[in-house]
Amino acid sequence: MNLKLNSEFGRLRAVITHRPGREIERLTPDNTSELLFEDVPYLEGMQKEHDEFTSLIRNASGAEVYRLRDLLIEVLQQPGRKTQLFNDLLMHIDSESFTDDLLARYSTAECANMLIAGIKVKELKRKMKGEFISRLEHEKYVIDPSPNLYFMRDPAAIIQEGVICSHMKFSGRQRESRLLQMIFENHPDFKDIYRPIFSGPLLETETPTIEGGDVIVLSAKALAIGCSERTNENAIAMVAREILKNDAVERVYQVQLPPKRNFMHLDTVFTIIDENLVVTYPDAMNSILQTCVYRKESIDAEGTVALSKEILNESIITVLKKEIPYLEVVETGDGNADFASREQWYDGANVFAIGPRRVITYNRNKFTNRALREAGVEVLETSSSELSRGLGGPRCMTMPLWRMEL
């Protein structure tokens, strides 16, 4: 394993997932919008479906499936890590001794749960006493929950030259990428092979934001990044400067996505499932009116890359045909506009490739799955009544770490 990926479909060898936990039960009809959800899922149903999903990955691919919570506990057990992370998270608490008091009363596993599910003042009061605690608002969260964390694709992305640790658009998700960065930097399985390509905002005229769902490896030589509600041009240019530096990657495409909820990330528009096969949502593909490509123009003595940027007056499908010879396209809904619209809401185009023409999909997207099978794809269906309520598909729920080289 080297934490570098040259394809989206090589045989899967290792992946990170997160089994939904108590953070899902923090969702209420009043806070779903604030926490970026459309609905209130049933936790036990989600867990049963997620267990089926991860078992399918293991059994069908033989890949190692890392659980985020287990990795987090192993890192927090290292001397000083809990204090470091909680000091950062609790800067808003006006008490120098608060972090020390909290960490003295909670086990490492409890601290990991807190970092994922959050914790309210009233929950702290069961273990912590004193005048400072009594002054805090009873129902207020000291650490907010992270119910989106089961969408493991977003906090980071492994690409040709290393790891993009996302700087996420909404503050409620930014802790997710901080946890992944700490794992990559400190866990013994990753720390010696971790090469950060992008690891957060710098001083720029516009804060750079990027999320892993917008990042798709087209080939060893080309990367596509969606310019979306969640990922902006400033971050894309920063990533392009870094990965074009060594000439291994030659082209970075910026794909302008329409500002619609069901086009949230680039991987809701299309995914690559073999060297010449993609599955797409046709309405979105037809709505993409601008794509541009970055190339390296020059590099100075300090290693700073100057970029050239070419605006392409052609569709994203035309761009893909240039990058992927003899391209075949499977459309969601099997070409029926009504079926495509229904199944796109539940991420029909967001399938997870565990090998060439071998994908895991939601079972509810029956017309898309039929079209994939007719194209010669092995379709492995997983239950989706509750997982799909967060509006993310099988690709969204996975962070591949290692695939076999093609």
C-alpha positions in Angstrom: 0.0 0.0 0.0 1.3 3.5 -0.9 -1.7 5.7 -0.6 -1.7 6.5 -4.3 -4.4 5.6 -6.8 -4.1 5.6 -10.6 -7.6 4.4 -11.3 -11.2 4.3 -9.9 -11.7 0.6 -10.8 -8.5 -1.4 -10.2 -9.1 -4.4 -8.0 -9.7 -3.1 -4.5 -7.2 -4.0 -1.8 -7.9 -1.7 1.2 -10.7 0.8 2.0 -11.9 2.9 5.0 -15.5 2.9 6.0 -17.5 4.3 9.0 -20.3 2.3 10.5 -23.1 4.8 11.5 -23.4 5.2 15.2 -25.0 7.4 17.8 -24.3 10.6 15.8 -27.3 9.5 13.6 -29.6 9.6 16.6 -28.6 13.3 17.1 -30.7 14.1 14.0 -34.2 15.5 14.7 -36.7 17.1 12.3 -35.6 20.5 13.6 -31.8 20.1 12.9 -31.7 18.0 9.7 -31.0 21.0 7.5 -28.3 22.4 9.8 -26.6 19.0 9.8 -27.0 18.6 6.0 -29.6 15.9 6.0 -32.9 15.6 4.3 -34.5 13.1 6.6 -34.2 11.4 10.0 -32.9 7.8 9.4 -33.5 4.8 11.6 -30.1 3.9 13.1 -30.5 0.2 13.7 -31.7 -0.1 10.1 -28.7 1.9 8.8 -26.3 -0.3 10.8 -27.8 -3.5 9.5 -27.5 -2.2 5.9 -24.0 -0.9 6.4 -22.9 -4.2 7.9 -24.3 -5.9 4.8 -22.4 -3.4 2.6 -19.0 -3.9 4.3 -19.4 -7.7 4.3 -20.1 -7.6 0.6 -16.9 -5.6 0.0 -14.9 -8.1 2.0 -16.4 -11.2 0.5 -16.5 -10.0 -3.1 -13.1 -8.4 -3.3 -11.0 -9.8 -0.4 -10.1 -6.2 0.5 -9.1 -5.1 4.0 -11.9 -2.9 5.4 -10.6 -0.5 8.0 -13.2 1.0 10.4 -12.7 4.7 11.1 -13.5 4.4 14.8 -11.0 1.6 15.3 -8.3 3.7 13.6 -9.2 6.7 15.7 -8.9 4.8 19.0 -5.5 3.4 18.0 -4.2 7.0 17.3 -5.8 8.5 20.4 -4.0 5.9 22.5 -0.7 7.4 21.5 0.8 9.8 24.2 -0.4 13.4 23.8 -2.8 12.8 20.9 -6.1 13.2 22.8 -4.9 16.3 24.5 -3.7 17.8 21.2 -7.0 17.1 19.4 -9.3 18.1 22.3 -7.4 21.3 22.9 -8.0 22.3 19.3 -11.7 21.4 19.4 -12.4 23.0 22.8 -10.8 26.4 22.2 -14.2 28.0 22.5 -14.5 26.8 26.1 -13.2 29.6 28.4 -11.5 27.3 31.0 -7.9 26.3 31.0 -8.5 23.2 33.0 -11.6 21.9 31.1 -9.8 19.6 28.6 -7.6 18.0 31.4 -10.7 17.5 33.5 -12.6 15.9 30.7 -9.9 13.6 29.5 -9.3 12.4 33.1 -12.9 11.2 33.3 -13.4 9.6 29.9 -11.7 6.5 28.4 -10.0 6.6 25.0 -13.0 4.8 23.4 -15.4 7.3 25.0 -13.3 10.1 23.6 -13.5 8.6 20.1 -17.2 8.3 20.4 -17.4 12.0 21.5 -15.4 13.1 18.4 -17.9 11.3 16.2 -21.2 11.5 18.0 -20.6 14.8 19.8 -21.6 15.5 23.4 -24.0 17.8 25.2 -23.4 19.7 28.4 -26.1 17.6 30.2 -24.1 14.5 29.3 -20.9 15.9 30.7 -22.7 16.8 33.9 -23.1 13.1 34.7 -19.4 12.8 35.1 -18.1 16.3 35.6 -19.1 18.7 38.5 -18.2 22.2 39.5 -19.1 25.8 39.1 -17.8 26.1 35.5 -19.9 23.1 34.3 -23.0 24.3 36.1 -22.8 27.6 34.2 -23.0 26.0 30.8 -26.2 25.8 28.9 -27.8 22.3 29.7 -28.8 21.2 26.2 -26.0 22.8 24.3 -23.4 20.7 22.4 -19.9 21.1 23.7 -18.8 19.0 20.6 -21.2 18.9 17.7 -22.2 15.5 16.2 -20.9 14.4 12.8 -23.8 12.4 11.2 -22.3 12.8 7.7 -19.2 10.8 8.6 -20.4 7.6 7.1 -19.9 9.3 3.8 -16.2 8.5 4.0 -15.4 9.7 0.5 -15.6 13.4 1.4 -13.0 14.1 4.2 -10.1 13.0 2.0 -9.2 11.7 -1.5 -6.4 9.4 -2.5 -5.1 10.4 -6.0 -2.1 9.7 -8.3 0.4 11.7 -6.2 -0.8 11.3 -2.7 -3.7 12.4 -0.4 -6.0 15.4 -0.5 -7.1 16.1 3.0 -10.3 18.1 2.4 -11.1 21.5 3.7 -14.8 21.1 3.8 -17.3 23.8 2.9 -19.5 23.6 6.0 -18.1 24.0 9.4 -20.1 21.1 10.7 -18.1 18.7 8.6 -14.6 20.2 9.0 -13.7 18.0 12.0 -14.1 14.9 9.7 -11.1 15.8 7.6 -9.1 16.8 10.8 -9.7 13.3 12.1 -8.6 11.7 8.8 -5.5 13.9 8.7 -4.6 12.9 12.2 -5.0 9.2 11.4 -2.9 9.4 8.2 -0.1 11.4 10.0 0.1 9.1 13.1 -1.3 5.6 12.5 1.5 3.0 12.0 -0.2 1.6 8.9 -0.2 5.0 7.1 2.3 7.5 8.6 5.3 6.4 6.6 3.5 6.4 3.2 1.3 9.5 3.7 2.1 12.3 1.3 -0.3 15.3 1.6 -1.2 17.1 -1.6 -3.6 19.5 0.1 -4.2 19.8 3.8 -6.4 22.8 4.5 -6.7 26.5 3.8 -3.9 29.0 3.3 -4.2 32.8 3.1 -6.0 33.4 -0.1 -8.5 35.9 -1.5 -11.1 33.1 -1.3 -11.0 30.3 1.3 -10.2 27.2 -0.7 -12.7 24.4 -0.1 -12.6 20.9 -1.5 -14.4 17.6 -0.8 -13.4 14.1 -1.9 -16.7 13.4 -3.7 -15.7 16.0 -6.3 -12.4 14.2 -7.1 -12.3 11.5 -9.8 -9.1 9.9 -11.1 -9.5 9.6 -14.9 -6.2 7.9 -15.6 -2.6 7.9 -14.4 -2.2 11.1 -16.3 -5.4 13.0 -15.7 -7.6 14.1 -12.8 -11.1 15.6 -12.8 -12.4 17.8 -10.0 -15.9 19.2 -9.8 -16.3 22.9 -9.2 -19.5 22.7 -7.1 -21.3 24.0 -4.1 -18.7 22.2 -1.9 -15.4 22.7 -4.0 -14.2 26.0 -5.4 -11.8 27.0 -8.1 -9.2 28.3 -5.7 -8.8 24.8 -4.1 -8.7 23.1 -7.5 -5.9 25.4 -8.7 -3.9 24.7 -5.5 -4.3 20.9 -6.0 -3.4 21.3 -9.7 -0.2 23.2 -8.9 1.0 20.5 -6.6 0.2 17.4 -8.6 1.4 18.8 -11.9 4.7 19.6 -10.4 6.4 16.3 -11.0 5.0 15.6 -14.5 3.4 12.3 -13.5 0.0 13.9 -13.9 -0.4 16.1 -17.0 -3.9 17.4 -16.9 -6.4 18.5 -14.3 -9.9 19.1 -15.5 -12.2 21.5 -13.6 -15.8 20.5 -14.2 -18.4 23.2 -13.5 -21.4 21.6 -11.8 -24.9 23.1 -11.8 -26.0 24.4 -8.3 -28.5 21.6 -7.6 -28.8 19.4 -4.5 -28.8 16.2 -6.6 -25.6 17.3 -8.4 -23.8 17.9 -5.0 -20.5 16.3 -6.0 -19.0 15.2 -9.3 -19.4 11.6 -8.4 -23.2 12.0 -8.4 -22.9 12.9 -12.1 -20.7 10.0 -13.3 -18.4 7.3 -12.0 -15.8 5.2 -13.9 -16.2 1.4 -13.6 -13.7 0.1 -16.2 -11.0 1.5 -18.5 -13.6 2.3 -21.1 -16.9 2.4 -19.2 -18.7 5.1 -17.2 -22.2 5.3 -15.6 -23.7 8.8 -15.9 -26.8 10.8 -15.0 -27.7 12.2 -18.5 -29.6 15.3 -17.2 -26.6 16.4 -15.2 -24.1 15.6 -18.0 -26.2 17.7 -20.4 -26.3 20.6 -17.9 -22.5 20.9 -17.6 -21.8 23.9 -19.8 -18.2 24.6 -19.0 -15.1 22.5 -18.4 -11.5 23.8 -18.4 -8.1 22.0 -18.2 -5.1 23.1 -16.2 -1.6 22.2 -17.4 1.9 23.1 -16.1 3.2 26.1 -17.9 6.5 26.5 -16.0 8.2 25.9 -12.7 10.6 28.3 -10.9 13.6 27.6 -8.8 11.6 27.4 -5.6 9.3 24.7 -7.2 6.3 27.0 -7.6 4.2 25.9 -10.6 2.6 28.4 -13.0 -0.5 27.0 -14.6 -2.0 27.4 -18.0 -5.8 27.3 -18.0 -7.8 26.4 -21.2 -11.5 26.7 -21.4 -13.0 23.9 -23.4 -16.1 24.6 -25.4 -17.3 21.0 -25.4 -19.3 18.7 -23.3 -18.0 16.7 -20.4 -18.8 13.5 -22.4 -16.5 14.8 -25.2 -13.8 15.4 -22.7 -14.2 11.9 -21.3 -14.0 10.4 -24.8 -10.7 12.1 -25.3 -9.3 10.8 -22.1 -10.9 7.3 -22.3 -10.6 5.7 -25.7 -13.6 3.8 -27.0 -15.8 5.1 -24.2 -19.0 3.3 -23.4 -21.7 5.1 -21.4 -24.4 3.6 -19.3 -27.2 6.0 -18.4 -29.0 5.9 -15.1 -32.6 4.8 -15.3 -31.7 2.7 -18.4 -32.3 5.8 -20.6 -35.8 6.6 -19.2 -36.0 10.2 -18.0 -38.5 9.5 -15.2 -36.6 6.5 -13.9 -33.3 8.4 -14.2 -34.7 11.3 -12.1 -36.0 8.9 -9.4 -32.9 6.8 -9.2 -30.5 9.8 -9.3 -32.1 11.1 -6.1 -30.8 7.9 -4.6 -27.4 8.0 -6.3 -27.9 5.7 -9.2 -24.7 7.0 -10.8 -22.8 6.7 -7.5 -21.7 3.1 -7.7 -18.5 1.7 -6.1 -16.2 -0.3 -8.3 -14.3 -3.1 -6.5 -12.7 -4.2 -9.7 -13.1 -3.7 -13.5 -16.8 -4.0 -14.3 -17.6 -5.2 -10.8 -19.7 -2.7 -8.8 -21.7 -2.4 -5.6 -24.9 -0.5 -6.0 -28.1 0.3 -4.1 -30.7 -2.4 -4.7 -33.4 0.3 -5.1 -31.9 1.6 -8.4 -33.3 -1.4 -10.4 -33.4 0.2 -13.9 -29.8 1.5 -13.6 -28.7 -1.9 -12.3 -30.4 -3.6 -15.3 -28.6 -1.3 -17.7 -25.3 -2.1 -16.1 -25.8 -5.8 -16.3 -26.8 -5.5 -20.0 -23.4 -3.7 -20.5 -21.6 -6.8 -19.0 -21.1 -5.4 -15.5 -21.3 -7.7 -12.5 -23.7 -5.8 -10.2 -23.7 -6.6 -6.5 -26.7 -5.1 -4.8 -26.9 -3.9 -1.2 -29.9 -2.9 0.9 -30.5 0.9 0.9 -33.8 1.9 2.6 -32.0 3.8 5.4 -28.5 4.4 4.1 -29.9 6.3 1.1 -31.7 8.8 3.3 -28.5 10.8 3.7 -28.4 11.3 -0.1 -25.1 9.4 -0.8 -24.4 6.2 -2.6 -21.9 3.3 -2.3 -19.0 5.3 -3.7 -19.8 8.1 -1.1 -19.5 5.6 1.7 -16.0 4.4 0.9 -12.5 5.8 0.9 -10.3 3.5 -1.2 -6.7 3.4 0.0 -5.1 0.8 -2.3 -6.0 -0.7 -5.7 -4.1 -3.1 -7.8 -2.1 -1.3 -10.5 -3.5 -1.9 -14.0 
